[in-house]
Amino acid sequence: MKRRPKTITIQDVARKAGVSVSTVSRVLNWKSDVSEETIEKVRAIVRELGYASSLAARGMRSHRTNVIGLIMPDVASPYGHEVMRGVNRAIANLDKDLLIYTSGSWEKEDIDYYERSYVMLLNGGITDGAIVVTPTSTHFRTHAPLVIIDPNTETPDFPAVISTNREGAFAAMNYLTGLGHRRIGFITGRLILASANQRLQGYKDGLAAAGIPLDEELIAIGDYSTEVGITCARRLLSLADRPTAIFAANDMSAMGVYQAARELGLHIPRDVSVIGFDNLREAVYLNPPLTTVDQFLEKTGMVATEMLVKLAAGEPLSLENNLYTIPTQLVIRDSCARPLPCAG
């Protein structure tokens, strides 16, 4: 019976080279605090034992792994699917592989710690660079390229991709006020993100443009999730003078409005109009199909990947304030109507 060939481990390399595992790791990850003599010795052992099949060792040979890292909070969400679809389309025509890490749900304790840890892990020799989607953390330590999708600041430290959130929200509000709505509720997103604050500003600007006073009672603090969207919509729709329309900061929150409206026996759009933001593929299958603001998430994933590949190749990016901005577009379907004469 033939024996299976033994898998070479980092421990084997360390033992053969007469150094610690941590030293081998530092050599593979291009740390600068190892002597040239030790570096050359470890590299020679890596080649001798055939450990070069690992991603880190592949990078040791050429400074490239041809692997792109993607870090996101929820790979199961429709939002995440759209972004990943764009990343996949971008790498389909490139000699690249994709490695995905999830930092867990947004509610997870110390999520910013996990985000920073994954960036250091992936950008420590495993990948040529990483993309971080809707980060909670504000600072990352990395020597390799990093691109952020939907940053939590309008002046990010790393190149980032974001949509015209304020303008998109303003267009949604103009549409609602144009239909005659005067009492419009708003469910915010995660207010640590620039996108959520920009959409909230677009809501306020839309009211001001229509000469409608701001009523803080009509603003419900959400987090971009359907579950919290349901809670927010229940409160808004249970007001004595309930809104005739609700603008949700994303489609997942808008789905929560649909659920709350059903619970209260309200018809969309006869009793309450609803607008979302994202244009997820699920939006067209809601009953009625959801009017929403398209922020072209698939394109966002593609652009972020193309930016990262350029950075990994040493090519400069011409960006203002480190931001690549993708224009939004209002998509009108069947979830909005003129308010009833006695409403509002």
C-alpha positions in Angstrom: 0.0 0.0 0.0 1.4 3.4 -1.0 1.7 5.9 1.8 0.2 9.3 1.3 2.8 12.0 1.0 3.2 13.9 4.2 1.8 17.4 4.2 4.6 19.9 4.9 3.7 22.3 7.7 5.3 25.5 9.0 6.5 23.5 12.0 8.5 21.3 9.6 10.1 24.4 8.1 11.0 25.8 11.5 12.5 22.5 12.7 14.6 22.1 9.6 15.8 25.7 9.7 16.5 25.6 13.4 14.3 28.6 14.1 11.0 29.2 15.8 7.6 29.0 14.0 7.1 32.7 14.7 10.3 33.4 12.9 9.2 31.4 9.8 5.9 33.2 9.9 7.7 36.6 10.0 9.8 35.7 7.0 6.8 34.5 5.0 4.9 37.7 5.9 7.8 40.0 4.9 8.5 41.4 8.4 11.5 43.6 8.6 12.9 42.5 12.0 14.5 39.3 10.8 18.2 39.1 9.7 19.0 38.6 6.1 20.9 35.4 6.9 17.8 33.9 8.6 15.5 35.1 5.8 17.7 33.4 3.1 18.0 30.2 5.2 14.2 29.9 5.8 13.5 30.6 2.1 15.9 27.9 1.1 14.2 25.4 3.5 10.8 26.4 2.2 11.9 25.6 -1.4 13.6 22.4 -0.3 10.6 21.0 1.5 8.0 22.1 -1.0 6.2 24.4 1.4 5.9 26.8 -1.5 2.4 25.6 -2.3 1.0 27.7 0.5 -0.4 31.1 -0.2 2.1 32.8 2.0 5.0 31.0 0.5 3.7 31.8 -3.0 3.8 35.4 -2.1 7.3 35.0 -0.7 8.6 33.9 -4.1 7.1 36.7 -6.1 5.7 39.2 -3.6 2.3 38.3 -5.1 -0.3 35.7 -4.1 -2.9 36.6 -6.8 -5.5 36.4 -4.1 -7.9 39.1 -3.2 -9.4 39.3 0.3 -13.0 40.3 1.0 -14.1 41.1 4.5 -17.8 41.7 5.2 -20.2 41.5 8.2 -22.8 39.2 6.7 -22.2 37.1 3.6 -25.8 35.8 3.7 -27.5 39.2 3.3 -28.9 40.3 -0.1 -26.6 43.4 0.1 -23.6 41.1 0.5 -24.7 38.9 -2.4 -24.8 41.9 -4.7 -21.4 43.2 -3.7 -19.9 39.7 -4.0 -21.5 39.3 -7.5 -19.6 42.4 -8.6 -16.3 41.3 -7.1 -16.7 37.9 -8.8 -17.4 39.5 -12.2 -14.3 41.6 -11.8 -12.0 38.7 -11.0 -13.5 36.5 -13.6 -11.4 38.1 -16.3 -8.3 38.3 -14.1 -5.8 35.7 -12.9 -7.0 36.1 -9.3 -8.6 34.1 -6.6 -11.0 35.3 -3.9 -10.8 34.7 -0.2 -13.8 35.7 1.9 -13.9 36.4 5.6 -17.0 37.4 7.6 -16.7 39.5 10.7 -20.1 38.4 11.8 -23.3 40.4 12.2 -23.2 44.1 12.9 -24.6 43.4 16.4 -21.6 41.2 17.3 -19.5 42.5 20.2 -16.1 43.9 19.3 -16.8 43.6 15.5 -14.2 46.4 14.9 -11.6 44.1 16.6 -12.4 41.3 14.2 -12.3 43.6 11.2 -8.8 44.9 12.1 -7.6 41.4 12.9 -8.8 40.0 9.5 -7.2 42.9 7.7 -3.9 42.2 9.4 -4.2 38.5 8.7 -5.1 38.7 5.0 -2.8 41.6 4.3 0.1 39.9 6.1 1.1 37.8 3.1 -2.0 35.7 2.3 -3.5 38.2 -0.1 -2.3 41.0 -2.4 -4.8 43.3 -0.8 -8.3 43.3 0.8 -11.7 44.9 0.4 -13.6 45.8 3.6 -17.4 46.2 3.3 -19.3 48.6 5.6 -16.6 48.6 8.3 -17.2 49.5 11.9 -13.6 50.1 12.6 -12.2 53.5 11.8 -8.5 52.6 11.6 -6.6 49.7 10.0 -2.9 48.9 10.2 -1.8 47.4 6.9 1.2 47.6 4.6 -0.8 46.1 1.7 -3.5 47.8 -0.4 -6.9 48.2 1.2 -10.2 49.4 -0.4 -13.4 50.2 1.6 -17.0 49.9 0.4 -19.4 52.2 2.2 -16.9 53.8 4.7 -17.9 55.2 8.1 -16.4 58.6 7.4 -16.5 61.0 4.5 -12.7 61.3 4.6 -11.5 57.7 4.8 -7.8 56.9 5.3 -8.0 54.3 2.4 -9.5 54.5 -1.1 -13.2 53.9 -0.8 -16.3 53.4 -3.0 -19.6 55.1 -2.0 -22.8 56.1 -3.8 -24.4 59.6 -4.1 -26.4 58.9 -1.0 -27.7 62.4 -0.2 -28.7 63.0 -3.8 -30.4 59.6 -4.0 -32.4 60.3 -0.9 -33.2 63.8 -2.1 -34.6 62.3 -5.3 -36.8 59.9 -3.3 -38.1 62.7 -1.2 -38.9 64.9 -4.2 -40.9 62.0 -5.7 -42.9 61.6 -2.5 -43.6 65.3 -2.0 -44.4 65.6 -5.7 -47.2 63.0 -5.1 -48.5 65.2 -2.4 -47.1 63.6 0.7 -46.5 66.0 3.6 -46.1 63.6 6.5 -43.2 61.4 5.6 -41.5 59.0 8.0 -37.9 58.0 7.7 -36.1 54.9 9.0 -32.3 55.6 9.2 -29.5 53.2 8.6 -26.4 52.5 10.8 -25.5 56.1 11.8 -21.8 55.2 12.2 -21.7 55.0 8.4 -21.3 58.0 6.1 -24.0 56.5 3.8 -26.6 56.5 6.6 -25.9 60.1 7.6 -26.0 61.3 4.0 -29.3 59.6 3.4 -30.7 61.2 6.5 -29.5 64.6 5.3 -31.1 64.0 1.9 -34.4 63.3 3.8 -34.1 66.6 5.7 -33.1 68.5 2.5 -36.1 67.0 0.7 -38.5 68.3 3.4 -36.9 71.7 3.4 -37.2 72.0 -0.4 -40.9 71.2 -0.2 -41.4 73.7 2.6 -42.3 70.9 5.1 -41.1 71.5 8.7 -38.9 68.7 10.2 -40.7 66.6 12.7 -38.2 64.5 14.8 -41.1 62.2 15.8 -41.1 60.9 12.2 -37.5 59.8 12.3 -36.9 56.3 13.6 -33.3 55.1 14.2 -32.6 51.9 12.3 -29.6 49.8 11.5 -30.2 48.6 7.9 -31.7 45.3 9.1 -35.3 44.0 8.4 -35.8 43.2 12.1 -35.1 46.7 13.3 -37.0 48.0 10.3 -40.1 46.2 11.5 -39.8 47.8 15.0 -39.3 51.2 13.5 -42.2 50.9 11.1 -44.5 49.7 13.9 -43.8 52.8 15.9 -44.2 55.2 13.0 -47.5 53.5 11.8 -48.9 53.5 15.3 -48.7 57.3 15.7 -52.0 59.1 16.2 -51.2 61.1 13.1 -49.3 58.4 11.2 -47.2 59.2 8.1 -48.7 58.7 4.7 -45.4 57.6 3.4 -42.2 56.0 4.8 -38.8 56.3 3.3 -36.5 53.5 4.5 -32.8 54.0 4.2 -32.3 50.6 2.6 -34.4 47.9 1.0 -34.0 45.5 3.9 -35.6 48.1 6.2 -38.3 48.7 3.6 -39.2 45.0 3.8 -39.7 45.6 7.5 -42.2 48.3 6.7 -44.1 45.8 4.5 -44.3 43.4 7.4 -45.4 46.0 9.9 -48.1 47.3 7.5 -49.5 43.8 7.1 -49.6 43.4 10.8 -51.6 46.6 11.2 -53.9 45.8 8.3 -52.6 48.6 6.1 -52.4 48.4 2.4 -49.4 49.5 0.4 -49.6 52.0 -1.3 -53.2 53.0 -0.6 -52.7 53.5 3.1 -49.0 54.2 3.2 -46.4 54.6 0.4 -43.0 53.1 0.8 -39.6 53.8 -0.8 -36.3 51.9 -0.2 -32.7 52.4 -1.1 -30.4 49.8 -2.8 -32.5 48.2 -5.5 -31.8 44.7 -4.3 -33.0 41.9 -6.7 -35.7 41.0 -4.1 -37.3 44.5 -4.4 -39.0 43.7 -7.7 -40.6 40.6 -6.2 -42.3 42.3 -3.2 -46.0 42.8 -3.3 -46.3 45.5 -4.6 -42.9 45.8 -6.3 -40.8 48.3 -4.3 -39.9 51.8 -5.5 -36.3 52.3 -4.5 -33.1 54.1 -5.2 -30.5 52.1 -7.1 -27.0 52.4 -5.8 -25.6 49.8 -8.2 -24.1 47.4 -5.7 -22.8 45.0 -8.2 -20.9 47.8 -9.9 -19.6 48.9 -6.5 -18.1 45.5 -6.0 -16.5 45.5 -9.5 -15.1 49.0 -9.0 -13.6 48.2 -5.6 -11.9 45.1 -7.0 -10.5 47.0 -10.0 -9.2 49.7 -7.7 -7.5 47.1 -5.5 -5.9 45.3 -8.4 -4.4 48.6 -9.6 -3.1 49.4 -6.2 -1.5 45.9 -5.9 0.2 46.5 -9.2 1.6 49.8 -8.0 -0.7 51.9 -10.2 -1.9 55.2 -8.7 -5.6 56.1 -8.3 -6.9 59.6 -9.1 -9.5 60.1 -6.4 -10.8 63.2 -4.6 -10.7 62.7 -0.8 -9.9 59.0 -1.4 -13.5 58.5 -2.7 -14.9 56.9 -5.9 -18.5 58.0 -6.1 -21.2 56.0 -8.0 -24.3 58.0 -9.1 -27.7 56.7 -7.8 -30.9 56.5 -9.7 -34.5 56.4 -8.6 -36.4 53.3 -9.8 -40.2 53.8 -9.8 -42.4 50.8 -9.3 -45.8 50.3 -7.6 -45.3 51.0 -3.8 -46.1 54.7 -3.9 -49.3 56.6 -4.6 -50.9 59.9 -3.9 -52.1 60.1 -0.3 -55.8 59.7 0.4 -57.7 63.0 0.6 -58.4 62.6 4.3 -54.8 61.5 5.1 -52.1 63.6 6.7 
